[in-house]
């Protein structure tokens, strides 16, 4: 099952536990979880999601102007 995205395009809390955890991400994205979870608490907070979004390289189809 794919993780749904929130209104901003980020991962969504798919299991309804109130947290974004590795289980909420699609399998192919789970390998990036530890790098994004900078405080290593097993959850992604908004600051971590914002930092990951800012650090990613632009995608030629998604980010075209």
PyMOL commands that set and color helices and strands:
alter all, ss='L'
color gray80, all
select helices_A, chain A and resi 22-24+27-36+46-55
alter helices_A, ss='H'
color red, helices_A
deselect
rebuild
show_as cartoon
